[in-house]
Amino acid sequence: MHLFYFICKRNSTNKLISREMCLLLGATGVGKTLLLKRLQKLSLRDGPTDLGEPPATLPTVGTNLTDLTLRKRKVTVRELGGCMGPIWPSYYTDCSSVIFMVDSANIHQVAASCIQLLSVLSAEPLSSASVLVLFNKTDLPCSMGLMEMKSLFRMDDIIASASQPITALELSARSGQGLLEVLHWLDSTLKE
């Protein structure tokens, strides 16, 4: 059975508005908070916008909830701090999609991130959730490219054996490269 978590509110005409929940996961320092701030700024505008300088961020302790307004409806993204990895599973039943971020400039974190991703994908409550794997920090000179990261993660094998639909993209939350693709992916995963 496919489970969706909806946050319901009533608008000014007393009509229920539903929002799907998306989890944003990844190790500490991969750029989750910056991604959320950038996506929120983009989702509030129609058309291209200058993102300006990246806002200051601090490591997330606990969770951040951010509402994004997309074309089809609103989605609430719940960012879980990387240090909360051991309790991530307690949030799995409350989402219909997952964004998993990886720092493509931190070679020391790749193996641990791959293990975390495999753990997320094997969780029963997420068996039908749409999954986006984001390889972040492409703006750094020491970052690995998408093909190299997909090879290190053995993404072809993971995609072939996973029950979920999985998409892999590269981006730079700092420069804004790839952010529109993330919004399009989120919009495409929402149910009408």
C-alpha positions, 0 to 999 in steps of 0.5 A, spaced: 500 500 500 502 506 498 502 511 503 502 519 503 503 524 508 499 530 507 499 536 512 492 539 511 490 546 512 484 550 511 484 556 506 480 562 507 474 559 503 475 553 508 477 548 503 482 543 505 489 544 502 494 538 502 501 538 502 506 532 500 512 531 505 519 530 502 525 528 506 531 531 505 537 527 507 544 526 507 551 527 511 553 533 515 555 538 511 553 536 504 549 543 503 542 541 505 540 547 508 543 551 503 539 547 498 532 548 502 534 556 502 535 556 495 529 552 493 524 556 497 527 563 494 526 560 487 519 557 488 517 564 490 518 567 483 515 566 477 521 565 472 529 566 472 531 570 478 538 572 481 539 568 487 544 573 489 550 571 494 549 564 498 545 565 505 549 563 511 547 557 514 549 553 520 549 545 521 542 543 522 541 540 529 534 536 529 529 538 523 527 544 518 521 544 515 520 548 509 514 549 504 515 550 497 510 552 492 510 548 485 506 548 479 501 542 481 501 544 489 505 545 495 510 540 498 513 540 505 520 538 505 523 536 512 530 536 512 533 532 517 540 533 520 546 529 518 547 527 525 540 524 526 542 519 521 540 513 527 533 516 527 532 517 520 527 511 520 522 514 524 521 519 519 520 514 513 512 513 514 511 520 513 513 522 506 512 520 499 519 522 496 526 523 498 532 527 496 538 524 498 544 529 498 552 527 497 558 532 497 561 530 491 567 534 493 569 530 499 572 523 497 572 521 504 565 521 505 563 517 499 563 510 502 559 512 508 554 516 504 553 510 499 552 506 505 546 511 508 543 511 501 543 503 501 540 503 508 534 509 506 533 505 499 532 498 503 527 501 508 520 498 507 516 505 508 520 508 502 519 502 498 515 506 493 517 513 494 520 517 489 528 518 490 532 524 488 540 523 489 543 529 488 551 530 488 552 537 490 558 542 490 560 541 483 562 548 483 568 546 487 575 545 483 576 538 487 569 535 486 568 529 482 563 529 476 556 526 475 559 520 471 565 519 476 560 519 482 555 515 479 560 510 478 563 510 485 556 509 487 554 504 482 548 507 481 546 503 475 546 497 479 542 501 485 537 503 480 536 496 477 535 493 484 531 498 487 524 498 488 523 506 487 524 510 481 531 513 482 533 520 479 541 522 480 543 529 478 549 534 480 548 541 482 551 547 486 546 549 491 551 555 492 552 557 485 544 555 483 546 550 477 541 545 477 536 548 482 531 548 477 532 541 475 530 539 482 524 543 483 522 540 476 523 533 479 519 535 485 513 537 481 513 531 477 513 527 483 507 530 486 500 526 485 495 530 481 
